[in-house]
Amino acid sequence: MKHFTAVTDVAHLPTLIQNALAYKTNPLMHRGLGAGKRIGLLFLNPSMRTRLSTQVAAQNLGMEAIVFNVDKEGWRLEFEEEAIMSGDTVEHVKDAAPIMGKYFDVLAIRTFPSLKNKEEDYSELYINQFIKYAGIPVVSLESATLHPLQSLTDVVTITEALSALPPMARKPKVVLTWAPHVKPLPQCVANSFAQWINAWGQADFVITHPPDYELDERFTQGATITHNQDEALKDADFVYVKNWSTYQDYGKIYSNDPAWMLTLEKLQITNNARVMHCLPVRRNVELSDEVLDSSHALVTEQAGNRVWAAQAVLAGILDGIL
């Protein structure tokens, strides 16, 4: 693996999933793999689980992890080519990224969309400029359109949960359902989950959302899409809850209907579904307390698995550069 920004960077997804689960069983089995190697974790926006889990994963492999919050501790970076830097940007990425390539063996970057300019956000300018100029492997800790470490974790979590159940006579039904939120959020987690579940190919995959919340078809192609949440939830085995803002009329909130919040009553028509969320979650807005605090919830296990997903990715990259 050279870089890790999407499922398309993965040569064999089942192997990556099994590697993550193996690290969960034996976290230190390759603790010498990253000895003498450094990973730089660059954050252009805040993080908790992504930052902490990637640090732990790197340390489990023997790597030194150095965190730099660019948005708070560094110069404001310019990313546009041929920019006349007479505004508030101080340093160009083509000057900063090659230096990062001298300091680190792997560079991991978290960016965030503006939710103002769809073409700019979906060009993935920020992370692509680091890939272009750093000269070392780049790992996405979330970008404007995708969150691959989260989505690998999600597939690992579903695989692990299925292994604890009797064999099913059908593919598990996995539902991604939109949820209300107090502010517009990016489409990246929803895009990424759709992309990875489709690539995994082991689920009957359904996406449900109100009208006008369609996602980019590049990521959802292969899923069944419905505006009827009850229809989607019927016989579901896993329900992934996530808010996202509009894609066509970009970055807007058209509906904040509280009826879309997942409740225990709604779960009655599922196949005793396990409920997932990437966190942080707005309790009693996106998900009710009664669901989050019930045996249906997988969110804590899911968040814990972030370490093993990151460790499997970093090990794959280290194998390629040693």
Secondary structure as a PSIPRED ss2 file (coil, helix, strand):
# PSIPRED VFORMAT (PSIPRED V4.0)

   1 M C   1.000  0.000  0.000
   2 K C   1.000  0.000  0.000
   3 H C   1.000  0.000  0.000
   4 F E   0.000  0.000  1.000
   5 T C   1.000  0.000  0.000
   6 A C   1.000  0.000  0.000
   7 V H   0.000  1.000  0.000
   8 T H   0.000  1.000  0.000
   9 D H   0.000  1.000  0.000
  10 V C   1.000  0.000  0.000
  11 A C   1.000  0.000  0.000
  12 H C   1.000  0.000  0.000
  13 L H   0.000  1.000  0.000
  14 P H   0.000  1.000  0.000
  15 T H   0.000  1.000  0.000
  16 L H   0.000  1.000  0.000
  17 I H   0.000  1.000  0.000
  18 Q H   0.000  1.000  0.000
  19 N H   0.000  1.000  0.000
  20 A H   0.000  1.000  0.000
  21 L H   0.000  1.000  0.000
  22 A H   0.000  1.000  0.000
  23 Y H   0.000  1.000  0.000
  24 K H   0.000  1.000  0.000
  25 T H   0.000  1.000  0.000
  26 N C   1.000  0.000  0.000
  27 P C   1.000  0.000  0.000
  28 L C   1.000  0.000  0.000
  29 M C   1.000  0.000  0.000
  30 H C   1.000  0.000  0.000
  31 R C   1.000  0.000  0.000
  32 G C   1.000  0.000  0.000
  33 L C   1.000  0.000  0.000
  34 G C   1.000  0.000  0.000
  35 A C   1.000  0.000  0.000
  36 G C   1.000  0.000  0.000
  37 K C   1.000  0.000  0.000
  38 R E   0.000  0.000  1.000
  39 I E   0.000  0.000  1.000
  40 G E   0.000  0.000  1.000
  41 L E   0.000  0.000  1.000
  42 L E   0.000  0.000  1.000
  43 F E   0.000  0.000  1.000
  44 L C   1.000  0.000  0.000
  45 N C   1.000  0.000  0.000
  46 P C   1.000  0.000  0.000
  47 S C   1.000  0.000  0.000
  48 M C   1.000  0.000  0.000
  49 R H   0.000  1.000  0.000
  50 T H   0.000  1.000  0.000
  51 R H   0.000  1.000  0.000
  52 L H   0.000  1.000  0.000
  53 S H   0.000  1.000  0.000
  54 T H   0.000  1.000  0.000
  55 Q H   0.000  1.000  0.000
  56 V H   0.000  1.000  0.000
  57 A H   0.000  1.000  0.000
  58 A H   0.000  1.000  0.000
  59 Q H   0.000  1.000  0.000
  60 N H   0.000  1.000  0.000
  61 L C   1.000  0.000  0.000
  62 G C   1.000  0.000  0.000
  63 M C   1.000  0.000  0.000
  64 E E   0.000  0.000  1.000
  65 A E   0.000  0.000  1.000
  66 I E   0.000  0.000  1.000
  67 V E   0.000  0.000  1.000
  68 F E   0.000  0.000  1.000
  69 N E   0.000  0.000  1.000
  70 V H   0.000  1.000  0.000
  71 D H   0.000  1.000  0.000
  72 K H   0.000  1.000  0.000
  73 E H   0.000  1.000  0.000
  74 G C   1.000  0.000  0.000
  75 W C   1.000  0.000  0.000
  76 R C   1.000  0.000  0.000
  77 L E   0.000  0.000  1.000
  78 E E   0.000  0.000  1.000
  79 F C   1.000  0.000  0.000
  80 E C   1.000  0.000  0.000
  81 E C   1.000  0.000  0.000
  82 E C   1.000  0.000  0.000
  83 A C   1.000  0.000  0.000
  84 I C   1.000  0.000  0.000
  85 M C   1.000  0.000  0.000
  86 S C   1.000  0.000  0.000
  87 G C   1.000  0.000  0.000
  88 D C   1.000  0.000  0.000
  89 T C   1.000  0.000  0.000
  90 V C   1.000  0.000  0.000
  91 E E   0.000  0.000  1.000
  92 H E   0.000  0.000  1.000
  93 V H   0.000  1.000  0.000
  94 K H   0.000  1.000  0.000
  95 D H   0.000  1.000  0.000
  96 A H   0.000  1.000  0.000
  97 A H   0.000  1.000  0.000
  98 P H   0.000  1.000  0.000
  99 I H   0.000  1.000  0.000
 100 M H   0.000  1.000  0.000
 101 G H   0.000  1.000  0.000
 102 K H   0.000  1.000  0.000
 103 Y H   0.000  1.000  0.000
 104 F C   1.000  0.000  0.000
 105 D C   1.000  0.000  0.000
 106 V E   0.000  0.000  1.000
 107 L E   0.000  0.000  1.000
 108 A E   0.000  0.000  1.000
 109 I E   0.000  0.000  1.000
 110 R E   0.000  0.000  1.000
 111 T C   1.000  0.000  0.000
 112 F C   1.000  0.000  0.000
 113 P C   1.000  0.000  0.000
 114 S C   1.000  0.000  0.000
 115 L C   1.000  0.000  0.000
 116 K C   1.000  0.000  0.000
 117 N C   1.000  0.000  0.000
 118 K H   0.000  1.000  0.000
 119 E H   0.000  1.000  0.000
 120 E H   0.000  1.000  0.000
 121 D H   0.000  1.000  0.000
 122 Y H   0.000  1.000  0.000
 123 S C   1.000  0.000  0.000
 124 E C   1.000  0.000  0.000
 125 L H   0.000  1.000  0.000
 126 Y H   0.000  1.000  0.000
 127 I H   0.000  1.000  0.000
 128 N H   0.000  1.000  0.000
 129 Q H   0.000  1.000  0.000
 130 F H   0.000  1.000  0.000
 131 I H   0.000  1.000  0.000
 132 K H   0.000  1.000  0.000
 133 Y H   0.000  1.000  0.000
 134 A H   0.000  1.000  0.000
 135 G C   1.000  0.000  0.000
 136 I C   1.000  0.000  0.000
 137 P C   1.000  0.000  0.000
 138 V E   0.000  0.000  1.000
 139 V E   0.000  0.000  1.000
 140 S E   0.000  0.000  1.000
 141 L C   1.000  0.000  0.000
 142 E C   1.000  0.000  0.000
 143 S C   1.000  0.000  0.000
 144 A C   1.000  0.000  0.000
 145 T C   1.000  0.000  0.000
 146 L C   1.000  0.000  0.000
 147 H C   1.000  0.000  0.000
 148 P H   0.000  1.000  0.000
 149 L H   0.000  1.000  0.000
 150 Q H   0.000  1.000  0.000
 151 S H   0.000  1.000  0.000
 152 L H   0.000  1.000  0.000
 153 T H   0.000  1.000  0.000
 154 D H   0.000  1.000  0.000
 155 V H   0.000  1.000  0.000
 156 V H   0.000  1.000  0.000
 157 T H   0.000  1.000  0.000
 158 I H   0.000  1.000  0.000
 159 T H   0.000  1.000  0.000
 160 E H   0.000  1.000  0.000
 161 A H   0.000  1.000  0.000
 162 L H   0.000  1.000  0.000
 163 S H   0.000  1.000  0.000
 164 A C   1.000  0.000  0.000
 165 L C   1.000  0.000  0.000
 166 P C   1.000  0.000  0.000
 167 P C   1.000  0.000  0.000
 168 M C   1.000  0.000  0.000
 169 A C   1.000  0.000  0.000
 170 R C   1.000  0.000  0.000
 171 K C   1.000  0.000  0.000
 172 P C   1.000  0.000  0.000
 173 K E   0.000  0.000  1.000
 174 V E   0.000  0.000  1.000
 175 V E   0.000  0.000  1.000
 176 L E   0.000  0.000  1.000
 177 T E   0.000  0.000  1.000
 178 W E   0.000  0.000  1.000
 179 A C   1.000  0.000  0.000
 180 P C   1.000  0.000  0.000
 181 H C   1.000  0.000  0.000
 182 V C   1.000  0.000  0.000
 183 K C   1.000  0.000  0.000
 184 P C   1.000  0.000  0.000
 185 L C   1.000  0.000  0.000
 186 P C   1.000  0.000  0.000
 187 Q C   1.000  0.000  0.000
 188 C H   0.000  1.000  0.000
 189 V H   0.000  1.000  0.000
 190 A H   0.000  1.000  0.000
 191 N H   0.000  1.000  0.000
 192 S H   0.000  1.000  0.000
 193 F H   0.000  1.000  0.000
 194 A H   0.000  1.000  0.000
 195 Q H   0.000  1.000  0.000
 196 W H   0.000  1.000  0.000
 197 I H   0.000  1.000  0.000
 198 N H   0.000  1.000  0.000
 199 A H   0.000  1.000  0.000
 200 W H   0.000  1.000  0.000
 201 G C   1.000  0.000  0.000
 202 Q C   1.000  0.000  0.000
 203 A C   1.000  0.000  0.000
 204 D E   0.000  0.000  1.000
 205 F E   0.000  0.000  1.000
 206 V E   0.000  0.000  1.000
 207 I E   0.000  0.000  1.000
 208 T E   0.000  0.000  1.000
 209 H C   1.000  0.000  0.000
 210 P C   1.000  0.000  0.000
 211 P C   1.000  0.000  0.000
 212 D C   1.000  0.000  0.000
 213 Y C   1.000  0.000  0.000
 214 E C   1.000  0.000  0.000
 215 L C   1.000  0.000  0.000
 216 D C   1.000  0.000  0.000
 217 E H   0.000  1.000  0.000
 218 R H   0.000  1.000  0.000
 219 F H   0.000  1.000  0.000
 220 T H   0.000  1.000  0.000
 221 Q C   1.000  0.000  0.000
 222 G C   1.000  0.000  0.000
 223 A C   1.000  0.000  0.000
 224 T E   0.000  0.000  1.000
 225 I E   0.000  0.000  1.000
 226 T E   0.000  0.000  1.000
 227 H C   1.000  0.000  0.000
 228 N C   1.000  0.000  0.000
 229 Q H   0.000  1.000  0.000
 230 D H   0.000  1.000  0.000
 231 E H   0.000  1.000  0.000
 232 A H   0.000  1.000  0.000
 233 L H   0.000  1.000  0.000
 234 K C   1.000  0.000  0.000
 235 D C   1.000  0.000  0.000
 236 A C   1.000  0.000  0.000
 237 D C   1.000  0.000  0.000
 238 F E   0.000  0.000  1.000
 239 V E   0.000  0.000  1.000
 240 Y E   0.000  0.000  1.000
 241 V E   0.000  0.000  1.000
 242 K E   0.000  0.000  1.000
 243 N C   1.000  0.000  0.000
 244 W C   1.000  0.000  0.000
 245 S C   1.000  0.000  0.000
 246 T C   1.000  0.000  0.000
 247 Y C   1.000  0.000  0.000
 248 Q C   1.000  0.000  0.000
 249 D C   1.000  0.000  0.000
 250 Y C   1.000  0.000  0.000
 251 G C   1.000  0.000  0.000
 252 K C   1.000  0.000  0.000
 253 I C   1.000  0.000  0.000
 254 Y C   1.000  0.000  0.000
 255 S C   1.000  0.000  0.000
 256 N C   1.000  0.000  0.000
 257 D C   1.000  0.000  0.000
 258 P H   0.000  1.000  0.000
 259 A H   0.000  1.000  0.000
 260 W H   0.000  1.000  0.000
 261 M C   1.000  0.000  0.000
 262 L E   0.000  0.000  1.000
 263 T C   1.000  0.000  0.000
 264 L H   0.000  1.000  0.000
 265 E H   0.000  1.000  0.000
 266 K H   0.000  1.000  0.000
 267 L H   0.000  1.000  0.000
 268 Q C   1.000  0.000  0.000
 269 I C   1.000  0.000  0.000
 270 T C   1.000  0.000  0.000
 271 N C   1.000  0.000  0.000
 272 N C   1.000  0.000  0.000
 273 A C   1.000  0.000  0.000
 274 R E   0.000  0.000  1.000
 275 V E   0.000  0.000  1.000
 276 M E   0.000  0.000  1.000
 277 H C   1.000  0.000  0.000
 278 C C   1.000  0.000  0.000
 279 L C   1.000  0.000  0.000
 280 P C   1.000  0.000  0.000
 281 V C   1.000  0.000  0.000
 282 R C   1.000  0.000  0.000
 283 R E   0.000  0.000  1.000
 284 N C   1.000  0.000  0.000
 285 V C   1.000  0.000  0.000
 286 E C   1.000  0.000  0.000
 287 L E   0.000  0.000  1.000
 288 S C   1.000  0.000  0.000
 289 D H   0.000  1.000  0.000
 290 E H   0.000  1.000  0.000
 291 V H   0.000  1.000  0.000
 292 L H   0.000  1.000  0.000
 293 D C   1.000  0.000  0.000
 294 S C   1.000  0.000  0.000
 295 S C   1.000  0.000  0.000
 296 H C   1.000  0.000  0.000
 297 A E   0.000  0.000  1.000
 298 L C   1.000  0.000  0.000
 299 V H   0.000  1.000  0.000
 300 T H   0.000  1.000  0.000
 301 E H   0.000  1.000  0.000
 302 Q H   0.000  1.000  0.000
 303 A H   0.000  1.000  0.000
 304 G H   0.000  1.000  0.000
 305 N C   1.000  0.000  0.000
 306 R H   0.000  1.000  0.000
 307 V H   0.000  1.000  0.000
 308 W H   0.000  1.000  0.000
 309 A H   0.000  1.000  0.000
 310 A H   0.000  1.000  0.000
 311 Q H   0.000  1.000  0.000
 312 A H   0.000  1.000  0.000
 313 V H   0.000  1.000  0.000
 314 L H   0.000  1.000  0.000
 315 A H   0.000  1.000  0.000
 316 G H   0.000  1.000  0.000
 317 I H   0.000  1.000  0.000
 318 L H   0.000  1.000  0.000
 319 D H   0.000  1.000  0.000
 320 G H   0.000  1.000  0.000
 321 I H   0.000  1.000  0.000
 322 L C   1.000  0.000  0.000
